[in-house]
Amino acid sequence: MPKAIVLINADVGTETYLLQKLRSTPNVKEAYFVFGVYDLVVILEADSIEALKETITVKIRGLPEVRSTLTMTVIE
């Protein structure tokens, strides 16, 4: 099952809203606030690499509150 970790920079003041939105997004298994260079960390798991790609490119990067992302695909 394909997995990925996505680090997200969010617009200032939108972090709480964005965290709630991400936690209700299909294929998002975990989502957290973090301190440091990034604002949020999301752990994804999908049935296929195509579904994982769709979640990252459309459902996460397509959100207007998301300023930038860094995606790390998990290899086992």
C-alpha positions as CSV (number, residue, x, y, z in Angstrom):
1,M,0.0,0.0,0.0
2,P,1.7,3.3,-1.1
3,K,2.5,5.8,1.7
4,A,3.8,9.3,1.8
5,I,4.7,12.0,4.3
6,V,3.8,15.6,3.2
7,L,5.3,18.6,4.9
8,I,3.2,21.7,4.5
9,N,3.6,25.5,4.8
10,A,0.3,27.2,5.3
11,D,-0.9,30.8,5.1
12,V,-0.5,32.5,8.5
13,G,-3.7,32.1,10.6
14,T,-5.1,29.2,8.6
15,E,-3.4,26.4,10.3
16,T,-6.3,25.3,12.5
17,Y,-8.8,25.3,9.6
18,L,-6.3,23.5,7.4
19,L,-5.6,20.8,9.9
20,Q,-9.3,20.1,10.3
21,K,-9.8,20.0,6.5
22,L,-6.8,17.7,6.1
23,R,-7.9,15.3,8.8
24,S,-11.2,14.8,7.0
25,T,-9.5,14.2,3.6
26,P,-9.6,10.6,2.3
27,N,-6.3,8.8,2.4
28,V,-5.0,11.1,5.2
29,K,-4.2,8.8,8.1
30,E,-2.6,11.4,10.4
31,A,-2.1,15.1,10.4
32,Y,-0.3,17.3,13.0
33,F,0.8,20.8,13.8
34,V,4.6,21.1,14.0
35,F,7.1,23.8,14.9
36,G,10.0,24.5,12.6
37,V,10.4,25.2,8.9
38,Y,7.0,23.6,8.2
39,D,3.6,24.1,9.8
40,L,1.9,20.8,9.3
41,V,2.9,17.1,8.7
42,V,0.5,14.8,7.0
43,I,0.8,11.0,6.7
44,L,-1.0,9.5,3.7
45,E,-1.8,5.9,2.7
46,A,-3.8,4.9,-0.4
47,D,-4.8,1.8,-2.3
48,S,-2.7,2.8,-5.4
49,I,0.0,5.2,-6.3
50,E,-2.5,7.0,-8.6
51,A,-4.8,7.6,-5.6
52,L,-1.9,8.9,-3.6
53,K,-0.8,11.2,-6.3
54,E,-4.4,12.5,-6.6
55,T,-4.6,13.2,-2.9
56,I,-1.3,15.1,-2.9
57,T,-1.8,17.1,-6.1
58,V,-5.5,17.9,-6.0
59,K,-6.8,17.5,-2.4
60,I,-3.7,18.9,-0.6
61,R,-1.8,21.2,-3.0
62,G,-5.1,22.4,-4.5
63,L,-6.2,24.0,-1.2
64,P,-5.8,27.8,-1.3
65,E,-4.4,27.9,2.3
66,V,-1.4,25.7,1.3
67,R,1.6,27.8,0.4
68,S,4.1,25.0,-0.4
69,T,4.7,21.3,0.2
70,L,7.5,18.8,0.4
71,T,6.5,15.2,-0.3
72,M,8.5,12.2,0.7
73,T,7.3,8.8,-0.7
74,V,7.8,5.9,1.7
75,I,9.7,3.0,0.4
76,E,9.7,-0.3,2.4
